[in-house]
Amino acid sequence: MTTPDHDPIPRAWGWPVRGGGRAGHVEAGHHFAATTSQVCGLFPFATPSGSDVRGVPIGRHLHTAEPVGLDPAHWLRTGLVSNTGVWVQGQPGIGKSSITKRMLTGLVGFGMRAVIPGDVKGEYTALITALGGSVWHIGRGLHALNPLDAGPLRAAITSASATDSTRLLETLRARRLSLLEALITIVRRDEPDVTERRLLGAALDIAVDAAHGREPLIPDVFTVLLSAATPLQLIAACADDIDYRCLTRSLTNALGLLCEGAIRGIFDRPSSASFNPTTPALSLDISALDDDDDDVVAAAMLCSWAWSAALTDAAAYGEQRRNVVQVQDELWRALRVAPGLVERSDRITRLGRHRGVVSFQVTHSLDDLEALPTESDRAKARGMASRNGVLLLGGMAEKELDGLRRITALSQGEAALITSWAAPPTWHAGRIHPGRGKYLIKSGQRVGLPVALTLTPTEIALHDTDRAFHRNEQP
């Protein structure tokens, strides 16, 4: 049998020749009838999404039900991303903390160390404890943290080669100096000038030398500045001691407030807790300071970031080398306090992929960036956000997408999906957030992967961020 165009059509059983696909028996197809609500659940049938299962299982693809895994380090090794930063954004209630904690748990299981450098709300404490990690509760009457303490980096400096040891010492000095400059900026709401920066650097060097093996403290640097040592007077170019004190009055008073002001007794003493190099996870819980002014919280966050950065540097050395996964939540609360803090915080926390760091930055809205004090800060913050190799986007309103498009390209379908997960304007009680546990994974110009995360019973208990509202509930 042939078609009008004379092309032969094989019989149902195939051609009876070698290679003709001859079948001995072909069963007739079965016909099924179903309602449209049932059949539409089968469409578009089994089509792969191209997602990679390897990594931390974070849910199933919303369209194909395939399991989806995420491992920024693996994606870096295979060339999918150019860095291991992860940007997490969405409305409150969608589960930003849940997917971040799932990633923390999975990456710790893969052998990485989790570090929470300044947990403002204390919401990671339960998870870090469950992972067998250590939690330092920083606050008045609680643990003290010396931000100038080399901490675990001291052992790395001792064990490293001469070249690496010199580099680590210079890195430690740069971080200490950047931290002191940032703290001065917070107290005065103004950045140190060139002369003050040189004075801080010289005072820091003198304090380190005078420490004789122990870790220097902020009061040590304050004392050196008051001493008007010869190197300091040469930098200040003062004729006598009185001129020196007049020139440095603002600097010394600002540094003195760190020792005598609102954060006295927290960051001006030797560290009261020691780091265990075998711990799989570590959190610096500063939730005891959450009700303080933003100045206090910002200073606490910067001091915690500086100490944690030293820990991360140290993780790349020694016999027990471990890559690190760290989370910065409420990031912009510290950076909006004074101009110039974006750049200085970047110097303090700058961690490259070559150091084996997977970092998560969590925020509700890009409006947080717009709240920074200067356009220069806002531009630098947008650059920090856009440099992340992976974006985890939850439900958000349409107005958020304009700012988001500055960071990543969004198709019309992806934008519609994100806005469909946003909380509806309704007063009907008892409804969960429509975007709870739903995220779009974006990386570069690739089509996003929509996933739905389902928590285990253990995770539900550990991830509860509304625990304060359950305290007085009756059984």
N, C-alpha and C positions, 0 to 999 in steps of 0.2 A: 504494500500500500504506500502511495506517495501523496504528498501535498500538491496543491496547484502549482507550486514552484518546483515540483519534482524532487523535493528532499525526502528521502526515505524515513519513515517513522518505525521504530522497532515495535514488535508485539509486546504485550504485557510481560511475557516471560523472558524477553531479551532475544538477541540474535542467536540462532543455533550454529554458531561458528566459534572457533578458538578466539578468546578475548572478547566475545560478543556479550558477555554478562548473562549467559543463559542460566535461569533458575528453574529447579525442578518443580517448585511449588510456590505460588504467591497467594497468600491469604487475602481475602477481601478486607477492606478497611472497615472499621466500626464507626458508626455515626452516634454522636452524643448530642443531647439537647440540654441547654442550661439557660438560666436567666442572665441578663446583661451584667448584673452585679457580681455574679460568679465568674463569668467568662473574662470580664475586664481584669480580674486579678491574675489571669494567666498571661495577659499581654504585657510586654512584648516578648513573652516566652523567655527562653534561656539565652541571654546575650551577655557576654563578659564585659566588665567595665574597664578592664586593664589595670585594676588596682593590684597592689602587691600585698600578699598576705604576710610576708615576712615582717617581723617587728612586734611591737606591743599591740595586742588585739584591742582595737578601740571601738569595734562595733561592726555592723553589717551595712553594706551599700543599700541605700534607700530604694533603688530601682531594681537591683538584681539580687539582693539578699546575699551577695558574696561577703565573706569575712574580709575585713580591711585591717591591715597592720601598719603601724607608723614607727619608724626608727630613724630620726634625723641623721644619726651617725652612719647607718647603712646607706641612706640616700646620698650622703656625701661621698662615701666610698664608691658608689656605683655611678656617680656623676649626675644624679637627678637634681641636686641642689649645690650651691657654691658655699653655703655656710650652714651651721646647725642651729641658728636662732629660730625660735618659734614665737609668733605673735598670736595671742589669744584675745578675741574681742567679741562682745555680745552683751545683750541686756542683762540686768540682774535677774537671777532665777533660771537661766538656761542651763546652768551646770558648768560654767567655766572652770571652777575649782575641781569639779568631778573629773573632767577629762584630763586636767593637769595632774591630778593625784593618780589617776590610772596610769599616765605616762611615767610618773615618778616611780610607782610601784613596779611597773614592768622593767624600766631601765635599771633599777636597783637589782632586780632579778637577773638581769643580763650582766651584772658585775660592776655597774657604775655606782658612784657615791652621790646621794642626794644632799644638797645644801640649800637651806632656806635662809638667805642672808637678810634677816629683818622681817619677821612675821608680825605684821602690825595687829592683826586680829586674833592671832593665836590659833588659826583654823588648821594649821598643819601639824600641831603638836601631837594630836592623837595618832595620826598616820605615822609620823616619825617614830613615835614610841612603839607602835605595833610592828614596825620594820626592824626593831631592835636597835634603833639609833639613839642619839643623845640630844637632849633639849636643854638649852640654857635659857633660863627666864631672867631677862635683863630688866632691871628697874631698881627703884629705891628700896633698900633692904633686901634685895635679891642678888643675883649674880652681877658682878662688875666685869666690864670688858675694856681692856686697855687697847684703844684703836691703833696705837703705835707699836703694839706687841707683834713681833714677827711670827709668834705662834708656831704652827707646824712648819713654817718656812725656815725656821732656824735650823732644824735638823737637816733640811734639804741643802741649805747653804754649806753646812759642815761636811756633808757627804758628797757634794757635787765636785766635779773637776774644777781646776783653778779658773778656767775660762767661764764655766757656768756659774761658779760661785761669785765671780765679779759681776756678772750680768744680773744675778739674782739680788745682790746687794744694791746695785743701782736701781733695779726695779722696786725694791722695798723702799729706798729713799724717795724715789719719785712718787710712790703712793702715799707715803707719810706726808710729804710736802703738799701734795694735792689735797689731801684730807684737811690739813691745817688751813690751807687757803680757803677751802669750802666752808669750814666751820667759822672762819673769820667773816666770810661773806654772809652767812646766815645771821650772825650776831649783829653785824653792822648794816646789813642790807646794801652792802657796797663791796665791790671787789678790791683786794689789795692792789696798790700800785706797784710799779717796778721796784722801787726801793724797798717797800715792805716785803715783797716776795724774796728779795735777796737777803733781807734781815732774817726772815723766817728760815730760809735755807741754812744760813750760817749758824743761827741759834740751834737748829735741829742737829747739825753736825757736831757742835760743841756739846750738846746734851747727850748725844750718842756716845761720844768719846768719854765723857765724864761718868757715864753709867757703869763703866768697868765690868762689862759682861752681862749686866742685867738689862732688861728692856726699858727704854726711856719712857717717861710719862709726859703728858701735856703740861703738868706743873713744872717739870724740869725745864721745858722749853720756855715757859713763862719766867722762871727764875733767871735763866740765861739772858733773856731780853732785858730784865731789870738790872742785871749786873753791869751793863754798858761795857762789856769786854772790848778790848782793843779792836779785834776784827769787825765788830759791829759798828764802832765809832768810825772806822775807816769807810765802811759802806755808806753810813749816814752822812759822812763828810761834815761832821759837827766840830765846832771850835772847842767846846768843853762839854762837861757832863750835863749841864743845865740845858744846853741846846739839844743834846741827844734825847733827853727825857721829854722835851717839848715836841720833838719831831716824832717820837715813837709812842706818844701818849695814847693815841687812838688805837694803835696796834696792840699795845700791852693791855689796855683796858678791855679790848674785845677778847683777847686770849684769857684774861683774868676772869671774865664772866663764865668761861667754860669750866673753870675750877670752882667758882663761887656762886654761880647763877642757878638756873632751874635744873640743870642736869648734874649738879654737884653730887659726887659720890657714885656716879654711874660709869663715867668714862675717864675719870682722873685718878683711878687707882689701878694697881696691878690686877690682871685678870684673875678671877676667883675660881675659874673652872679650867680644867686641863683637857686638851684634845687627845682623844684615843685614836691612833692611826688605823685601828681595825674596825672602827664604827662604819656601818653601811650608810648612815644618814645622820645629818646634823641640822638642827634648827636653832636660830637665835630668836627667841620669842620676846618681842618688845611690846606685847599687848598691854602690859601694865602701864605703859605710857600713852595709850591710845586716846585718853581723855585730856591729855596735855595740849598746850598750844602747838600749832604746826611747826614752830621753830624747834621745839624740843623733839618732836617726832622726826623732823627732817634731820636734825643732828644725830639722833639715835640710828636712823636708817643709814646715813652716810658712814658712821663709825662701824656699823655692822657689815656694810658692803666692803669696807676696806679690809677688815679682818678676814672676811670670807674669801676675798680675792687672794690674800696671802695663802689661805688654805688650798685654794684651787691651784695656785702656782706650785705649791709643795707636792700636790698629788701626782705631778708628772715626774717626780724624782724618788729615789729610794728603791728598796726591794719590793715594796707593796704598791706599785703604781696603779692608780685607778682613775679612769675618766670620771668626769663630774657632770651631774645634771643639776642646774640651779633654777630657782623660781624667784622672780621679782614681781611681787604684787603690790598694788598701791604705789607704783613707781613714781607717778607724777605728783603725789602728795609732798614728796621731798623736793622735787625740782622746781615747784612753782613758788617756793618761799622767797627766793631772791634771784636777781638776774645773774647769769653766768654759771649757775649750778649744773646745767645740762652738760657743758663741756668738762667741768671738773669731775662730775660723777662718772663721765665716760672715761676719763683718765684713771680714776680709782678702780673702776670695774672692768676696764678693757681686757677682754679675754678672747683670744683667737681660737680658731678651730685647731691650730697646731698644738694647743694645750689640751685638747680633748674635752671641750666643754660644750654641753647642750644646754642652752639657756631658754627659759620661758619668760616672756613679758606679758602680763595680764592686765587688761583694762576694760572698762565699760564702754568708753566712747572716745573717739578721736577729738572730741571737744576738750578732753583733758589736756591735749597738746596745746590747744588754742588758749588755755588758761595760763600758760607760761608767761612770764613778765615781759619779754621783749620778742620782737619779730625774729631776731637772730636765734634766740633760744627755741622758738617755735620751728624755725627751719631746720635746726640741728636735730630736734626731737623727731620731726618727720623723717629725716634721714636715718635716724636710729631705727625707726619703725620699718622703713622700706628695705633696710639691709637684712631683715630676717628672711631666711630661706623658705620657711613654711608659715602659712597663716591658717589658724583654726577660727573660723567665723561662725558665730551663732546668730540667732535671730536679732534683728535690729530694725529700726524704723527707716523709712525711705530717706530721710534727711541725712542719715549717717553714711549713705552710700557715696555721696559726692566726695566726702573726705577720703573714704576708703579707696576710691578709684585712683587717688594719687599714689597709693601704695601698690595696688594690683589691678589688673584688668578683669572686669566682670562682664560676662555676657548678659543679655536680657533675661535669659532663663535662670541664670545663677542669681541675679539680683532679685527676681521674683520669688525664688525659693527662699532666700534669706529674709525678705520682708514678710513672707507667709508665716514664718516662724515667730514673728514679733508678737508681743502680748496684745490681744484685742482690747478695744476700748469698751469694756463691759463691766458691770457691777455684779455679775452672776457669781455667787460664791461656790466654792468646792471644785472649781476647774483648775487643773494644773496648767502651767505655762505651756502654750502650744509648741514652743521650741525646746522644751526640756529634753536634753540629751541628743539634740540634733545639731550637726556641725557640717560645714563645708570646708574641706581641706583644699587649700589653694597653694600652688607653687609655680611661680613664673607665669608663663602664658598658657599653661596646660589647662585642660578642662577640669573643673573642680570635682572632687569626690564627695558626694553627700552621704554621711554616715549617721547611724543611730546607735547611741551607746546605751546598753542595758547594764545597770549596776548589780553586783552580787549582794546578797543580804549583809555580808561583812562590810562591803564598801558603803552601803546605805547608812550603816551605823557610824562608820569612820568619817564619812563625808558630810555629815549633817552640819550645815553652817547656821541653822536656826535653833541650835540647842538651847539658847537662852530663853526662847519662847515656850519650850516644853517643860521647864523646870516645875511649874506649878500645875501642870495638867493632872487631873485625877484619873486613876486607872479605871 
